[in-house]
Amino acid sequence: MGGSVEDRLRDLGYRLGSPPDPLGKYVRCVVSNGLAFTAGHGPFDASGEVKARGQVGGELSLEEGREAARLAAVACLASLKAELGSLERIDRIVKLLGFVNCAPGFSDTSAVIDGASELLTEVLGARGVHARSAIGTTVLPRNIPVEIELIASVGV
C-alpha cells in the first residue's frame, strides 16, 4: 500500500478534520496500556457536521447507512489522530463496535457496518482487519443512523 493513511483516505474522497466535540461529559479517545479506545462517533464530516439522520431501512437506504458508517469510522480516525499525533502509530484495529438505528423490521445491521469495516481495511490494509459487533437499535443520539467505536493497538 502506497502513501499514508491520510493519503489513502483522500484518495477515497474523505478528509480528516478536527474531532467532533463530545455530546456529553466524556472525551473522544483514551490511550491506556498500548490500546486506544474511541468513544462512539456518528457520521460527522471534516467540518464536524452530522451528515445523515434517520433510521436505516426507513428514511435511509442500506447504501446511505453504509456511507454513514464510513463517515463514522473516519470521525473515529480523526479522534485517533488527535490523540496519537499520527495514524501511522496504529498497529492494528482490534475491535469495532457498531450500532445501527434501525426502522422496524430492518435486520441487515452487519451490511451497514461493513461500510466502516471495508473503509478501515482500505486505508490501513491488514492493520485495519478487526473483530466486530454490529448491533441494531431503535434510536441513537440526535437521530444519527450509525454510531461506531474503535479499539486500536498503538505503537510508540
KATASUL-V60607 format. One line per field, one symbol per residue. burial: + if it has 9 or more other ideal C-beta (glycine too) atoms within 8 Angstrom, else -. A space follows every 50 residues. Layout:
burial->???
This chain:
burial->----++++++-+-+-++-++-+-----++-+---+++++-+++++--+-+ -+-+++++-+-+-+++++++++++++++++++++--+-++-+++++++++ +++--+--+--+++++++++++++--++-+-+-++++--+--++++++++ ++++--
